Amino acid sequence: MTKTVTPRRISRRDFLKIGGGVLLATAGAKLLPAFMRRGIELVDVASAQTAPPDLFFAGTDGWIYLPPTPAIPPYHPDTLAPAPFTTYIFGFRNVLGLTPTQIANQKMKAQHTAPLFWARQEVEFRLKLTNLGLQMRPDLTDAHTVHWHGFRDAIPYFDGEPHGSVAVPMGKEFTYVYRPHDPGTYMFHCHVEDVEHVHMGMAGLVFVRPQQDGNTALYPSGKYAYNDGDGSTGFDREFAMMLTEVWAEAHWDDAHIQLPEWSDYRADFALLNGRVYPDTLAPNGSIDPFNPITDANGDLVPTPGYEHLQYQPLSSLVQCNAGERVLLRFASLGFTQSVMTLTGIKMRVVGEDATPKRGRDGTDTSYWTDSLSIYPGASYDAIFTAPPYQGPAPYDTYLLYNRSYRHSNNLEAGGFGGQMTEVRVFPPGTLPPQTIPNT
Amino acid sequence: MVSDQPNLFERNAREKEFDMHKVFLARKFFWPAIAAALLLLLLFVAAYRARPAAAQMASSDGMVCTTGASPNPTFVLTTRTGYIGTPDGNVVFMWGLSEGGNPFQHPSPVLCVNEGDTVTIILHNTLSQDISLIFPGQENVLADGQPVQPQFDAGGLLTSLAPVAAANGGSVTYSFVASHPGTFLYESGTNPGIQVRMGLFGALVVRPVIASDPNGGRYFAYNDAGAAVTSEFNHSPSGEVLILQSEVDPYLSQAIERGQGFNLNNYHPRYWLVNGRGFPDTIAPNYASWLPSQPYGALAHVQPVDSSNPLWYMERFINVSSQPLPFHPHGKNAVVIGRDGQPVRGDAGEDLSFERFALVAAPGQTYDSLFHWHNREGYDSATNPVPVVDPGWANLQYGMYYSGSPYLGMTGPFPPGMSTMSECGEYYIIAHNHALFQLTSWGVPMTGPGTFMRVDPPGGCSPMP
């Protein structure tokens, strides 16, 4: 009646991933220490087919805000945009727990980046998707999908690439089922007409927590990036850093029933978690994927004073106490290179593309750097230790920004913007433990 | 312009003499050669599974090698011009190199040699400008018996990275000892901003010679047999795939075709290709009749890795374009074991391989990687069904490469009026450039630098009744 979710052969690298091969076979799960057993949950196949989703996305269109000056006539700001917004997007919204009426209300209320979410290694995760259509483009009847980018050994049915698989037409629903075996940082996006749908905003970050989580013997917080076996990827706080770009002309074209020539692409704006600096520092909206907060209509609730960021809820502000380890999870679904630089603090790169930095024979290949070159479709896990607090301000400030300068301004001649945020280091004990990422 | 006309003339004369000598030898040994070739052919057929790739004996999928007689393989490469088809329906004028008297092809032949071979490449130039070839990663390359040196004109200006085959009929002979295994490229060293972009490039694969291996290293990328982790890859004919990435500016091609000048400041690629083709042509078989000048497919045709099929498959990446290109395989990571023809190992032999789901090759860079597809969940319609109720074709949009069923080796009903490309319920899993504006062909999205990994059911594809 029951089965484990992990009928897989364990490769040599997996063996190393789990720190010396304690976990030899899932059949022996009961022999494992509790912290490792926790992730291996039993699934009843018969009932699982109709089990409720862990997350529910709706694909639709909407508007977001980017600094309206300097303008890029006629493309930016878009004259069709309702105040205070500037830029037409396609995107996902988290509609978990909403009524059918509330869900229908979310047409034309997409967000960017797509909602951040995470799963646990060896725990089945169900993501339901519906397609609300595009209000600005009734002539377009595009389907949508969710492609979990980097998910190893996905069957086409759950991969979301529409040529070899299925896609979700308007008004329909589909549930993607993931059984994550490989911890790390990934990204997801719609793969229908993907140059357009990804660029228009249907892109977000997802990560998988390792089974080693909960083991406080290796690192006091019991939080890890990978099953390192030695605590080397332990951290106290984590922040997703989703890199995307906006070519104003392409966004304008979609709102105005035009087509861009994609080979003319350029990134007018480079976004960090869907915003440009200094908006990257603004508070989070509703970002807990499993406990979304909406108004009575199901819409996102703007933070007072930040109404322009109603549909860009994810903050990039990094706050930590001196001495804490902070994990930065970078992923890029822009179309050009980003070089994310952290001034004054070195980072240890412990993972690339959801793989721990170890050779096939276990050789440690992690490295220290202060800048990370990130190409489209790549992800990195980098950990830094917050330096001692110096004062006298309430916190010390360090900058995390794209050293490719045209990606760290907002089109102005000089000035700062784009993919830039601040790392604020407080005296030890100032901030309580982190409960969810990016807080 | 060349610096030294008299010497060049003299060299060309010597070249012709050499060619005549070759012709004479060829005639003298014609019939014995035919007999030997037939014998060899029989041997090849007998050992087909063990030794799949020889020139013009290509499997329909997998890398096509042009080979010579080890340990002294000789390749005669002659310039050709012609047209390639692009996914938007355009045809684009290109240059290429073809082996022997073969017609125009793009890209130039994949030359496969063995470690230790003395490789000779005779380059004949029919174009109206001087050309040359360089072999990045090869040491002590000779041109007409002399060490290759950059060429300068009388004023001291650099004219070529290597001695040239002069315009309108010139020739030059390059030779080198392929001293270490790996994936390399060869490309024009003369006016490369024009000539490489017009198509004067190709792949060069050097196979290791491993005495302890009954296949002589044929299925290893490097000399690491016996190491804790090795570079051995799947022995099937399609177990080795080439991903040679390039770009094309059709205005450059048009200017060259018309004999007009072209300001390279205006260079702007509109096409990005894999093995000289744009998706969906990339998944067509090698030597597909409808792609007469684009012989090389890029389909990775595999079966799930399991206990009866334990070896991973091999993918050789080369970027000949002008910019770094991030390549994203769905459903599998590239385990990078070689870079620029060097194994990714430390001085003490430790394995420094790394996995990427976005493998970024810089201009001129090569990567050797292993990949596989593992039927990890083992979904089975009877014993282990997918944990969702399938909404079916009326409620979903089906892709033409979907089989109608979530299960490997099964097909299902398709919407009326739509047919599937699936033969036996095999999986088609895409791999593509993720700088997505490049996954287009001058405006046509979801074409260009992409290909499929085709996963057949274990044991192979038996078409459904």
Interface residues (C-beta under 8 A of the other chain):
Chain A: K3 P7 R8 R9 R12 V43 V45 A48 Q49 T50 A51 E124 R126 A143 H147 H149 G150 F151 R152 D153 A154 I155 P156 Y157 F158 D159 E161 P162 H163 G164 S165 V166 A167 V168 P169 K172 E173 F174 T175 V177 R179 H181 E193 D194 V195 E196 V198 H199 L259 E261 W262 S263 Y265 F335 T336 Q337 E352 D353 A354 T355 K357 G359 R360 D361 T363 T365 Y375 P376 G377 A378 S379
Chain B: A228 V229 H268 P269 R270 D306 S307 P324 P326 H328 H330 G331 K332 N333 V335 G346 E350 D351 L352 S353 F354 E355 R356 F357 A358 V360 W373 H374 N375 R376 E377 G378 Y379 N384 P385 V386 P387 V388 V389 P391 N395 L396 Q397 Y398 G399 M400 Y401 Y402 P406 L408 Y427 Y428 I429 I430 H434 A435 L436 F437 Q438 L439 T440 W442 G443 P445 M446 F452
